Amino acid sequence: MSTEARTSTSSSIRVRLGDGGRLAILAAVALGLAALFLTVGASGMWEYALPRRATKLAAIALAGCAVASSTVVFQALTNNRILSPSIMGLDSLYLLVQTAIVYAFGSTHPLVQSANTNFALSLLLMLVFSFVMYRLFFAGERGNIFFMLLLGIIFGTFFQSIASFMQVLIDPNEFLIVQGRMFASFNNIKTPLLTASAVAMLLTAVVFWPQLKFLDVLALGKEHAINLGIDYDRVVRRLLMAVFMLVAVSTALVGPITFLGLIVANVAYELVRTYRRLWAIAGACLVACVALIGGQLVVEHVFNFSTNISVIINLAGGIYFLYLIVKERTSW
């Protein structure tokens, strides 16, 4: 083996070990925060506190991993680090559904009060919308992901406008119910919903796992992927359906978290400096868990529930988004 080859091989090994070490540190931080989350302030009421906190912690892990992995996959498909799946309009559709239910039936209707029914309806409508988008733009041979992104922005704005119009018309007391659905919350997660979400995400991961091996090539761009023998349209269609499913389930479970995916994906790229997207997905999931668990600890024990974790994440995400735009102009 030549000197150059040995040097390249040893460098590659060092990169992998470095990435593994960073992931191990992230995992240790996440586990430490999880232990704090389960024990801080319990004051001896373990039988009452632990099951509820464990349910909340599981919801945080599921939602964080779903948002993080879908964002990394989505950015690989679009070859753009400042886009997230929220651009497709699913968050706006979720808010429209919640507003329309309260507007049409009132806040005491079972569709509002029953968490199971509301979850099922929200998930069903978001999946139907995703399937319609898929059929419209990928049924033929000329499907274009960027045209679908443009339509997603338009649909999202349209849904948001209708929801805002309804919110102006409903009773102020009922608007408080809608306002509570505008932000992600981990406080009232029911175990059946958590189980259903976990099963849906697991099935999605199993079905679409074979397609993830193409992510590293897809991130090079459409022309390079086709030249390297990838059936680009087929793989993109399947991965987009996985993204739609993960976003729909996480949004129906806890509500919209607009900037979370953008933050954790780009932080993972900086921490895990490798082209392998599976490493980036693992890093993004761990960063999401650290951010959500740490943010929930701050909300509960510093602000005493006077604010919402989505407010903190969206504030940090907005600032980080502006930073990424400025950085793109100078270095990308």
C-alpha positions as CSV (number, residue, x, y, z in Angstrom):
1,M,0.0,0.0,0.0
2,S,1.4,3.4,-0.9
3,T,2.1,6.1,1.6
4,E,-0.7,8.3,0.2
5,A,-3.2,5.4,0.5
6,R,-2.1,4.6,4.1
7,T,-2.4,8.3,5.0
8,S,-5.9,8.5,3.5
9,T,-7.0,5.3,5.3
10,S,-5.7,6.4,8.7
11,S,-7.3,9.9,8.2
12,S,-10.7,8.2,7.3
13,I,-10.4,6.1,10.5
14,R,-9.7,9.1,12.6
15,V,-12.7,10.9,11.2
16,R,-15.0,8.0,12.0
17,L,-13.6,7.7,15.5
18,G,-14.0,11.4,16.0
19,D,-17.6,11.3,14.8
20,G,-18.3,8.3,17.1
21,G,-16.8,10.2,20.0
22,R,-18.9,13.2,19.4
23,L,-22.0,11.1,19.1
24,A,-21.1,9.4,22.4
25,I,-20.7,12.7,24.1
26,L,-24.1,13.9,22.8
27,A,-25.7,10.6,23.9
28,A,-24.1,11.0,27.4
29,V,-25.4,14.6,27.6
30,A,-28.9,13.5,26.5
31,L,-29.0,10.7,29.1
32,G,-27.8,13.1,31.8
33,L,-30.5,15.6,31.0
34,A,-33.1,12.8,30.9
35,A,-32.0,11.7,34.4
36,L,-32.4,15.2,35.6
37,F,-35.7,15.6,33.9
38,L,-37.0,12.4,35.7
39,T,-35.7,13.3,39.2
40,V,-35.5,17.1,39.7
41,G,-38.3,18.3,41.9
42,A,-39.9,14.9,42.4
43,S,-39.8,15.4,46.2
44,G,-40.5,11.8,47.1
45,M,-43.6,11.5,44.9
46,W,-42.0,8.9,42.7
47,E,-45.1,6.8,42.0
48,Y,-46.9,9.9,40.7
49,A,-44.1,11.8,39.0
50,L,-42.0,9.1,37.3
51,P,-44.7,7.6,35.0
52,R,-45.9,11.0,33.8
53,R,-42.4,12.3,33.3
54,A,-41.4,9.1,31.5
55,T,-44.3,9.5,29.1
56,K,-43.3,13.1,28.5
57,L,-39.7,12.1,28.0
58,A,-40.7,9.4,25.5
59,A,-42.8,12.0,23.6
60,I,-39.9,14.3,23.5
61,A,-37.6,11.6,22.1
62,L,-40.1,10.5,19.5
63,A,-40.9,14.0,18.3
64,G,-37.3,15.1,18.3
65,C,-36.0,12.1,16.4
66,A,-38.9,12.4,13.8
67,V,-38.3,16.1,13.2
68,A,-34.5,15.7,13.1
69,S,-34.4,12.7,10.8
70,S,-37.0,14.1,8.4
71,T,-35.1,17.4,8.2
72,V,-31.8,15.7,7.3
73,V,-33.4,13.6,4.7
74,F,-35.3,16.5,3.3
75,Q,-32.2,18.7,3.1
76,A,-30.3,15.9,1.3
77,L,-33.1,15.6,-1.3
78,T,-33.3,19.4,-1.9
79,N,-29.5,19.8,-1.5
80,N,-30.2,22.9,0.7
81,R,-29.3,23.4,4.3
82,I,-31.7,26.2,5.0
83,L,-34.9,24.3,4.1
84,S,-37.0,22.1,6.4
85,P,-40.1,20.0,5.9
86,S,-42.3,22.7,7.4
87,I,-42.0,24.5,4.1
88,M,-44.4,21.9,2.7
89,G,-47.3,23.5,4.6
90,L,-48.1,20.6,7.0
91,D,-47.8,22.8,10.1
92,S,-50.2,25.4,8.6
93,L,-52.6,22.6,7.7
94,Y,-52.5,21.3,11.3
95,L,-53.3,24.8,12.6
96,L,-56.1,25.2,10.1
97,V,-57.6,21.8,11.2
98,Q,-57.6,22.8,14.8
99,T,-59.0,26.3,14.1
100,A,-61.7,24.9,11.8
101,I,-62.9,22.4,14.4
102,V,-63.3,25.0,17.1
103,Y,-64.9,27.4,14.6
104,A,-67.4,24.9,13.4
105,F,-68.2,22.9,16.5
106,G,-67.0,24.9,19.5
107,S,-64.4,24.1,22.1
108,T,-66.6,21.5,23.9
109,H,-67.0,19.2,20.9
110,P,-65.5,15.7,21.2
111,L,-63.2,16.5,18.3
112,V,-61.6,19.1,20.5
113,Q,-61.8,17.4,23.9
114,S,-60.9,13.9,22.8
115,A,-57.2,13.6,22.3
116,N,-57.4,10.3,20.5
117,T,-60.1,11.6,18.0
118,N,-58.2,14.9,17.4
119,F,-55.0,13.1,16.8
120,A,-56.5,10.6,14.4
121,L,-58.3,13.4,12.4
122,S,-55.2,15.6,12.3
123,L,-53.0,12.8,11.2
124,L,-55.5,11.6,8.6
125,L,-55.9,15.0,7.0
126,M,-52.2,15.7,6.9
127,L,-51.5,12.3,5.3
128,V,-54.3,12.8,2.7
129,F,-52.8,16.2,1.8
130,S,-49.3,14.6,1.5
131,F,-50.7,11.9,-0.7
132,V,-52.4,14.4,-2.9
133,M,-49.2,16.4,-3.3
134,Y,-47.4,13.2,-4.1
135,R,-49.9,12.2,-6.8
136,L,-50.1,15.6,-8.3
137,F,-46.4,16.1,-8.8
138,F,-44.9,12.6,-9.0
139,A,-47.5,10.5,-10.7
140,G,-46.0,11.2,-14.1
141,E,-42.4,11.1,-15.4
142,R,-41.8,14.8,-15.0
143,G,-42.2,15.2,-11.3
144,N,-40.2,18.1,-9.9
145,I,-39.4,18.4,-6.3
146,F,-38.7,22.1,-6.5
147,F,-42.0,22.9,-8.1
148,M,-43.7,20.9,-5.3
149,L,-41.7,23.1,-2.8
150,L,-43.1,26.2,-4.4
151,L,-46.7,24.8,-4.2
152,G,-46.0,23.8,-0.6
153,I,-45.2,27.4,0.3
154,I,-48.3,28.6,-1.5
155,F,-50.6,26.1,0.2
156,G,-49.0,26.9,3.6
157,T,-49.7,30.6,3.2
158,F,-53.2,29.8,2.0
159,F,-53.9,27.6,5.0
160,Q,-52.4,30.1,7.4
161,S,-54.6,32.9,5.9
162,I,-57.8,30.9,6.3
163,A,-56.9,29.9,9.9
164,S,-56.1,33.5,10.8
165,F,-59.5,34.6,9.3
166,M,-61.4,32.0,11.4
167,Q,-59.4,33.0,14.6
168,V,-60.6,36.5,14.3
169,L,-64.3,35.4,14.1
170,I,-64.4,32.9,17.0
171,D,-65.1,33.7,20.6
172,P,-62.1,35.0,22.5
173,N,-62.5,32.2,25.1
174,E,-62.5,29.6,22.4
175,F,-59.5,31.2,20.8
176,L,-57.5,30.3,23.9
177,I,-58.1,26.7,23.0
178,V,-56.8,27.3,19.5
179,Q,-53.8,29.3,20.8
180,G,-52.8,26.3,22.9
181,R,-52.6,24.2,19.8
182,M,-50.4,26.7,17.9
183,F,-47.3,25.6,19.9
184,A,-45.8,22.3,20.6
185,S,-46.6,20.9,24.1
186,F,-45.4,17.8,25.9
187,N,-47.6,18.2,29.0
188,N,-50.7,16.2,28.1
189,I,-49.5,13.3,26.0
190,K,-51.7,10.2,26.3
191,T,-50.0,6.8,26.4
192,P,-52.2,5.3,23.6
193,L,-51.2,8.2,21.3
194,L,-47.6,7.7,22.2
195,T,-47.8,4.1,21.4
196,A,-49.6,4.7,18.1
197,S,-47.0,7.3,17.1
198,A,-44.1,5.0,18.0
199,V,-45.6,2.2,15.9
200,A,-46.1,4.5,13.0
201,M,-42.6,5.9,13.1
202,L,-41.1,2.4,13.5
203,L,-43.0,1.1,10.5
204,T,-41.9,4.1,8.5
205,A,-38.3,3.5,9.4
206,V,-38.5,-0.2,8.5
207,V,-40.2,0.4,5.2
208,F,-37.9,3.2,4.0
209,W,-34.7,2.0,5.5
210,P,-33.4,0.5,2.3
211,Q,-33.6,3.9,0.6
212,L,-31.4,5.7,3.1
213,K,-28.2,4.2,1.6
214,F,-28.8,6.5,-1.4
215,L,-28.8,9.7,0.7
216,D,-25.1,10.4,0.4
217,V,-25.3,10.2,-3.4
218,L,-28.6,12.2,-3.6
219,A,-26.9,15.0,-1.6
220,L,-24.5,15.5,-4.5
221,G,-27.4,16.7,-6.7
222,K,-29.7,15.2,-9.3
223,E,-27.3,15.1,-12.2
224,H,-24.5,13.4,-10.2
225,A,-27.0,10.9,-8.7
226,I,-28.3,9.9,-12.1
227,N,-24.8,9.6,-13.5
228,L,-23.8,7.3,-10.6
229,G,-26.7,5.0,-11.5
230,I,-29.4,6.1,-9.0
231,D,-33.1,5.8,-10.1
232,Y,-33.5,9.4,-8.9
233,D,-37.2,9.9,-9.3
234,R,-38.2,6.6,-7.6
235,V,-35.8,7.1,-4.6
236,V,-36.9,10.7,-4.1
237,R,-40.5,9.8,-4.2
238,R,-40.1,7.1,-1.5
239,L,-38.0,9.2,0.8
240,L,-40.4,12.2,0.5
241,M,-43.2,9.9,1.6
242,A,-41.2,8.9,4.6
243,V,-40.6,12.6,5.4
244,F,-44.3,13.4,5.1
245,M,-45.2,10.5,7.4
246,L,-42.7,11.5,10.1
247,V,-43.7,15.2,10.0
248,A,-47.4,14.4,10.1
249,V,-47.0,12.0,13.1
250,S,-44.8,14.3,15.1
251,T,-47.0,17.3,14.4
252,A,-50.2,15.5,15.3
253,L,-48.6,14.2,18.5
254,V,-47.2,17.3,20.0
255,G,-47.9,20.2,17.6
256,P,-45.7,22.2,15.3
257,I,-42.1,23.1,16.1
258,T,-41.1,25.2,13.2
259,F,-37.4,25.8,13.6
260,L,-36.4,22.7,15.5
261,G,-35.4,20.7,12.5
262,L,-33.4,23.5,11.0
263,I,-31.4,24.0,14.2
264,V,-30.6,20.4,15.0
265,A,-29.7,19.4,11.5
266,N,-27.2,22.2,11.0
267,V,-25.7,21.8,14.5
268,A,-25.3,18.1,13.7
269,Y,-23.5,18.9,10.4
270,E,-21.1,21.1,12.4
271,L,-20.5,18.4,15.1
272,V,-20.4,15.4,12.8
273,R,-18.1,16.5,10.0
274,T,-18.7,13.7,7.5
275,Y,-20.5,13.3,4.3
276,R,-22.4,10.2,5.6
277,R,-26.0,11.2,6.2
278,L,-26.7,8.3,8.5
279,W,-24.2,9.8,10.9
280,A,-25.8,13.2,10.5
281,I,-29.3,11.7,11.2
282,A,-28.0,10.1,14.4
283,G,-26.3,13.4,15.5
284,A,-29.4,15.4,14.7
285,C,-31.6,13.1,16.7
286,L,-29.3,13.4,19.7
287,V,-29.1,17.2,19.4
288,A,-32.9,17.3,19.2
289,C,-33.2,15.3,22.4
290,V,-30.7,17.5,24.2
291,A,-32.4,20.7,23.0
292,L,-36.0,19.5,23.8
293,I,-35.1,18.0,27.2
294,G,-33.0,21.0,28.2
295,G,-35.6,23.4,26.9
296,Q,-38.4,21.6,28.8
297,L,-36.3,21.7,32.0
298,V,-35.9,25.5,31.6
299,V,-39.6,26.0,30.9
300,E,-40.7,23.9,34.0
301,H,-38.0,24.9,36.6
302,V,-36.9,28.4,35.5
303,F,-40.0,30.0,33.9
304,N,-42.5,27.9,35.9
305,F,-44.6,27.2,32.8
306,S,-45.0,30.9,32.1
307,T,-43.8,30.3,28.5
308,N,-43.7,27.5,26.0
309,I,-40.8,25.5,24.7
310,S,-41.8,26.4,21.1
311,V,-41.3,30.1,21.9
312,I,-37.8,29.4,23.0
313,I,-37.0,27.2,20.0
314,N,-38.6,29.5,17.5
315,L,-36.7,32.5,18.9
316,A,-33.4,30.6,18.8
317,G,-34.3,29.2,15.4
318,G,-35.1,32.5,13.9
319,I,-31.8,34.0,14.9
320,Y,-30.0,30.9,13.7
321,F,-31.8,31.0,10.4
322,L,-30.6,34.5,9.8
323,Y,-27.1,33.4,10.6
324,L,-27.3,30.6,8.1
325,I,-28.5,32.9,5.4
326,V,-25.6,35.3,6.0
327,K,-23.2,32.4,6.1
328,E,-24.5,31.0,2.8
329,R,-23.7,34.3,1.1
330,T,-20.1,34.2,2.3
331,S,-19.0,30.5,2.4
332,W,-21.5,28.1,0.9
